[in-house]
Amino acid sequence: MRDEAERRHLTVMICDLVGSTAVSARLDPEDMRAVMDAYRASCARITRTYDGFLAQFRGDGILAYFGYPRAHEDDAERTVRAGLDMAREAAEIEGDKSLGPGESRKRLREIVSRRYTAPAKANESSAAS
C-alpha cells in the first residue's frame, strides 16, 4: 500500500537572533550559551503556543512550520503573532546593556529564567482554536 501525498497550505517562519554577535562579544562563552539556550527555549515555547512545529535550530536561528502537522484556517496569522512575540523577547536580550564583562552567572541566570520561563503573551482564544 502506497502513502498518498497530501497537498496543504503551509506557512514557514525563519527567525534569526539579530545582534547575537554583539551580545557574544560582551559575554563569556558559557554565558552566551545560557542566553542562546534561553532564546531557543523561548522560541520553542512560543511556537508551541501558536500550535506551530519547530522544525530546526540553526546557529542563532530557527525554522518553524505553521499548518503542519495540524492545519488551522489562521495559520498565517499565528505565524505573524509568534514572530512578533519572539521579536519582543529577543529585543530584551539585545537591549540589556547590564550584561557585560563581570556580570555574575547568578544574575545572568536570574535574568534569563525570568524572561524566558514566563508564559507567552498570546491571544489565548486565537492560539487555542
Buried (B, 14 or more C-beta within 10 A) or exposed (E): EEEEEEEEEBBEBEBEBEBBEEBBEBBBEEBBEBBBEBBBBBBBBBBBBBBBBBBEBEEBBBBBBBBBEEBBEBBBBBBBBBBEBBEEBBEEBBEBEEBEEEBEEEEBEEBBEEBBEEEBEBEEEBBEE
